[in-house]
Amino acid sequence: MPYEDQLEKTILSVVEKADQPLETKEIEWMVKNKGATRIKVIYRLNNLRGKGDIKGKFVGPGKGVWIWWKKNAFV
């Protein structure tokens, strides 16, 4: 399996196992030991959001932060 697909799979697994929304930096920390850079994690999170696999929202003033959650978390 190509690295990018494995990283996406790992990120999706982290988000789906979480019982609450996660900030980007939390997800980044959880997959950091897989050799992923912050840029790659953010790119993959946005790809997953674009495909509808997860949900994400920009929150906070100024630069703010993104939070991410599984797609059926609040149904």
Secondary structure as GFF3:
##gff-version 3
##sequence-region A 1 75
A	DSSP	alpha_helix	3	17	.	.	.	ID=ss1
A	DSSP	beta_strand	22	23	.	.	.	ID=ss2
A	DSSP	alpha_helix	24	31	.	.	.	ID=ss3
A	DSSP	three_ten_helix	32	34	.	.	.	ID=ss4
A	DSSP	alpha_helix	38	51	.	.	.	ID=ss5
A	DSSP	beta_strand	54	59	.	.	.	ID=ss6
A	DSSP	beta_strand	65	70	.	.	.	ID=ss7
###
